Amino acid sequence: MAFARRVAAVIPLVGAVTTAAALTGAAFLTVAHAGCDEAGRFVRTGETIQFVGGCVNGADLPAAPTAEADNVDRFGSKKP
């Protein structure tokens, strides 16, 4: 009876470790087969840091939303 309790207590742990290993393997395979020739790098230029290279072109990304600076406080909510 004690052996059955020990086995029943270990089953969730084995399941969790197996799931974690499977998700880690899936993540590595996804990154390995992403199809990007150049991974890109961060370059410091003066006071700023820019991402140079990579698979994503900045022109392909949507523009950031703009707001009127007079009507918005520093937390992004509109002033009354």
TIRO-2110 file (N, C-alpha, C; in Angstrom, 1 decimal):
// TIRO-2110
0.8, -1.2, 0.0, N, 1, A
0.0, 0.0, 0.0, CA, 1, A
0.9, 1.3, 0.0, C, 1, A
2.0, 1.2, 0.7, N, 2, A
2.9, 2.4, 0.8, CA, 2, A
3.5, 2.6, -0.6, C, 2, A
3.8, 1.6, -1.3, N, 3, A
4.4, 1.7, -2.6, CA, 3, A
3.4, 2.4, -3.6, C, 3, A
2.2, 2.1, -3.5, N, 4, A
1.2, 2.7, -4.4, CA, 4, A
1.0, 4.2, -4.1, C, 4, A
1.2, 4.6, -2.8, N, 5, A
1.1, 6.0, -2.4, CA, 5, A
2.3, 6.8, -3.0, C, 5, A
3.5, 6.2, -2.9, N, 6, A
4.7, 6.8, -3.5, CA, 6, A
4.6, 7.0, -5.0, C, 6, A
4.1, 5.9, -5.6, N, 7, A
3.9, 6.0, -7.1, CA, 7, A
2.9, 7.1, -7.4, C, 7, A
1.8, 7.1, -6.7, N, 8, A
0.8, 8.1, -7.0, CA, 8, A
1.3, 9.5, -6.7, C, 8, A
2.2, 9.7, -5.8, N, 9, A
2.7, 11.0, -5.5, CA, 9, A
3.8, 11.5, -6.5, C, 9, A
4.4, 10.5, -7.2, N, 10, A
5.5, 10.9, -8.2, CA, 10, A
4.9, 11.1, -9.6, C, 10, A
3.7, 10.6, -9.9, N, 11, A
3.2, 10.7, -11.2, CA, 11, A
3.0, 12.1, -11.6, C, 11, A
2.4, 13.1, -10.8, N, 12, A
2.3, 14.5, -11.3, CA, 12, A
3.7, 15.1, -11.5, C, 12, A
4.7, 14.8, -10.7, N, 13, A
6.0, 15.3, -10.9, CA, 13, A
6.6, 14.9, -12.3, C, 13, A
6.4, 13.6, -12.6, N, 14, A
6.9, 13.1, -13.8, CA, 14, A
6.2, 13.7, -15.0, C, 14, A
4.9, 13.9, -14.9, N, 15, A
4.1, 14.6, -15.9, CA, 15, A
4.6, 16.0, -16.1, C, 15, A
4.8, 16.7, -15.1, N, 16, A
5.3, 18.1, -15.2, CA, 16, A
6.6, 18.2, -15.8, C, 16, A
7.6, 17.3, -15.4, N, 17, A
8.9, 17.4, -16.0, CA, 17, A
8.8, 17.0, -17.5, C, 17, A
8.0, 16.0, -17.8, N, 18, A
7.9, 15.6, -19.2, CA, 18, A
7.3, 16.8, -20.1, C, 18, A
6.3, 17.4, -19.5, N, 19, A
5.7, 18.6, -20.3, CA, 19, A
6.7, 19.7, -20.4, C, 19, A
7.5, 20.0, -19.4, N, 20, A
8.5, 21.1, -19.5, CA, 20, A
9.5, 20.7, -20.5, C, 20, A
10.0, 19.5, -20.6, N, 21, A
11.0, 19.0, -21.6, CA, 21, A
10.4, 19.1, -23.0, C, 21, A
9.1, 18.8, -23.2, N, 22, A
8.5, 18.8, -24.5, CA, 22, A
8.4, 20.3, -24.9, C, 22, A
8.0, 21.2, -24.1, N, 23, A
7.8, 22.6, -24.4, CA, 23, A
9.2, 23.2, -24.7, C, 23, A
10.2, 22.8, -24.0, N, 24, A
11.6, 23.4, -24.2, CA, 24, A
12.1, 22.9, -25.6, C, 24, A
11.8, 21.6, -25.9, N, 25, A
12.2, 21.1, -27.2, CA, 25, A
11.5, 21.8, -28.3, C, 25, A
10.2, 22.1, -28.1, N, 26, A
9.4, 22.8, -29.2, CA, 26, A
9.9, 24.2, -29.4, C, 26, A
10.3, 24.8, -28.3, N, 27, A
10.8, 26.2, -28.4, CA, 27, A
12.2, 26.2, -29.2, C, 27, A
13.0, 25.3, -28.9, N, 28, A
14.3, 25.2, -29.6, CA, 28, A
14.1, 24.9, -31.1, C, 28, A
13.2, 24.0, -31.4, N, 29, A
12.9, 23.7, -32.8, CA, 29, A
12.3, 24.9, -33.5, C, 29, A
11.4, 25.6, -32.9, N, 30, A
10.8, 26.8, -33.5, CA, 30, A
11.9, 27.9, -33.8, C, 30, A
12.8, 28.1, -32.9, N, 31, A
13.8, 29.1, -33.1, CA, 31, A
14.8, 28.6, -34.2, C, 31, A
15.1, 27.3, -34.2, N, 32, A
16.1, 26.8, -35.1, CA, 32, A
15.6, 26.9, -36.5, C, 32, A
14.3, 26.7, -36.7, N, 33, A
13.7, 26.7, -38.0, CA, 33, A
12.9, 28.0, -38.4, C, 33, A
13.3, 29.1, -37.7, N, 34, A
12.6, 30.4, -38.0, CA, 34, A
12.8, 30.9, -39.4, C, 34, A
13.9, 30.5, -40.0, N, 35, A
14.2, 31.0, -41.4, CA, 35, A
14.8, 32.3, -41.5, C, 35, A
15.5, 32.8, -40.4, N, 36, A
16.1, 34.1, -40.4, CA, 36, A
17.6, 33.8, -40.6, C, 36, A
18.2, 34.5, -41.7, N, 37, A
19.6, 34.3, -41.9, CA, 37, A
20.5, 35.1, -41.0, C, 37, A
20.0, 36.3, -40.6, N, 38, A
20.8, 37.1, -39.7, CA, 38, A
20.0, 37.4, -38.5, C, 38, A
20.5, 37.1, -37.3, N, 39, A
19.8, 37.2, -36.1, CA, 39, A
19.6, 38.7, -35.7, C, 39, A
20.5, 39.5, -36.1, N, 40, A
20.5, 40.9, -35.6, CA, 40, A
21.3, 41.2, -34.4, C, 40, A
21.5, 42.4, -34.1, N, 41, A
22.3, 42.8, -32.9, CA, 41, A
21.9, 44.2, -32.4, C, 41, A
22.2, 44.5, -31.2, N, 42, A
22.0, 45.8, -30.6, CA, 42, A
23.3, 46.6, -30.7, C, 42, A
23.1, 47.9, -31.2, N, 43, A
24.3, 48.8, -31.4, CA, 43, A
24.0, 50.0, -30.6, C, 43, A
24.9, 50.5, -29.8, N, 44, A
24.8, 51.7, -29.1, CA, 44, A
25.3, 52.9, -30.0, C, 44, A
24.4, 53.9, -30.1, N, 45, A
24.8, 55.0, -30.9, CA, 45, A
24.5, 56.3, -30.0, C, 45, A
25.5, 56.8, -29.4, N, 46, A
25.4, 57.9, -28.5, CA, 46, A
24.6, 57.6, -27.3, C, 46, A
23.4, 58.2, -27.1, N, 47, A
22.6, 57.9, -26.0, CA, 47, A
21.5, 56.8, -26.2, C, 47, A
21.4, 56.3, -27.4, N, 48, A
20.3, 55.4, -27.7, CA, 48, A
20.9, 54.0, -28.1, C, 48, A
20.1, 53.0, -28.1, N, 49, A
20.5, 51.7, -28.5, CA, 49, A
19.5, 51.3, -29.6, C, 49, A
20.1, 50.8, -30.7, N, 50, A
19.3, 50.5, -31.9, CA, 50, A
19.5, 49.0, -32.2, C, 50, A
18.4, 48.4, -32.7, N, 51, A
18.5, 47.0, -33.2, CA, 51, A
18.8, 47.0, -34.7, C, 51, A
20.0, 46.4, -35.1, N, 52, A
20.4, 46.4, -36.4, CA, 52, A
20.4, 45.0, -37.0, C, 52, A
19.8, 44.9, -38.2, N, 53, A
19.7, 43.5, -38.8, CA, 53, A
18.5, 42.8, -38.4, C, 53, A
18.5, 41.5, -38.5, N, 54, A
17.3, 40.7, -38.1, CA, 54, A
16.4, 40.5, -39.3, C, 54, A
15.3, 39.8, -39.1, N, 55, A
14.4, 39.4, -40.1, CA, 55, A
13.2, 40.4, -40.3, C, 55, A
13.0, 41.3, -39.3, N, 56, A
11.9, 42.2, -39.4, CA, 56, A
12.4, 43.6, -39.9, C, 56, A
11.7, 44.1, -40.9, N, 57, A
12.0, 45.4, -41.4, CA, 57, A
11.1, 46.4, -40.7, C, 57, A
11.7, 47.5, -40.3, N, 58, A
10.9, 48.5, -39.5, CA, 58, A
9.8, 49.1, -40.3, C, 58, A
9.9, 49.1, -41.7, N, 59, A
8.8, 49.6, -42.5, CA, 59, A
7.6, 48.6, -42.5, C, 59, A
7.8, 47.4, -42.2, N, 60, A
6.7, 46.4, -42.1, CA, 60, A
5.9, 46.5, -40.9, C, 60, A
6.4, 47.2, -39.9, N, 61, A
5.7, 47.3, -38.6, CA, 61, A
4.6, 48.4, -38.6, C, 61, A
3.5, 48.3, -37.9, N, 62, A
2.6, 49.4, -37.9, CA, 62, A
3.1, 50.6, -37.1, C, 62, A
2.7, 51.7, -37.5, N, 63, A
3.1, 53.0, -36.8, CA, 63, A
2.5, 53.0, -35.4, C, 63, A
3.3, 53.6, -34.5, N, 64, A
2.8, 53.8, -33.1, CA, 64, A
1.7, 54.8, -33.1, C, 64, A
0.7, 54.6, -32.2, N, 65, A
-0.4, 55.5, -32.1, CA, 65, A
0.1, 56.8, -31.6, C, 65, A
-0.5, 57.9, -32.1, N, 66, A
-0.1, 59.2, -31.6, CA, 66, A
-1.2, 59.8, -30.8, C, 66, A
-0.9, 60.7, -29.9, N, 67, A
-1.9, 61.3, -29.0, CA, 67, A
-1.5, 62.8, -28.9, C, 67, A
-2.5, 63.6, -28.7, N, 68, A
-2.2, 65.0, -28.5, CA, 68, A
-1.6, 65.2, -27.1, C, 68, A
-0.4, 65.8, -27.1, N, 69, A
0.4, 65.9, -25.8, CA, 69, A
-0.3, 66.8, -24.8, C, 69, A
-1.1, 67.7, -25.2, N, 70, A
-1.8, 68.6, -24.2, CA, 70, A
-2.9, 67.9, -23.5, C, 70, A
-3.5, 66.9, -24.0, N, 71, A
-4.6, 66.2, -23.4, CA, 71, A
-4.3, 64.9, -22.7, C, 71, A
-3.0, 64.5, -22.6, N, 72, A
-2.6, 63.3, -22.0, CA, 72, A
-1.6, 63.5, -20.9, C, 72, A
-1.8, 62.9, -19.8, N, 73, A
-0.8, 63.0, -18.7, CA, 73, A
0.3, 61.9, -18.9, C, 73, A
1.2, 61.9, -18.0, N, 74, A
2.4, 61.0, -18.2, CA, 74, A
2.0, 59.5, -18.1, C, 74, A
0.8, 59.2, -17.6, N, 75, A
0.4, 57.8, -17.5, CA, 75, A
-0.4, 57.3, -18.7, C, 75, A
-0.6, 58.2, -19.6, N, 76, A
-1.3, 57.8, -20.9, CA, 76, A
-2.8, 58.0, -20.8, C, 76, A
-3.4, 58.5, -19.7, N, 77, A
-4.8, 58.8, -19.6, CA, 77, A
-5.1, 60.2, -19.9, C, 77, A
-6.3, 60.4, -20.4, N, 78, A
-6.7, 61.7, -20.9, CA, 78, A
-7.1, 62.6, -19.7, C, 78, A
-6.7, 63.8, -19.8, N, 79, A
-7.0, 64.8, -18.7, CA, 79, A
-8.4, 65.3, -18.9, C, 79, A
-9.1, 65.6, -17.7, N, 80, A
-10.5, 66.1, -17.8, CA, 80, A
-10.6, 67.5, -18.4, C, 80, A
END
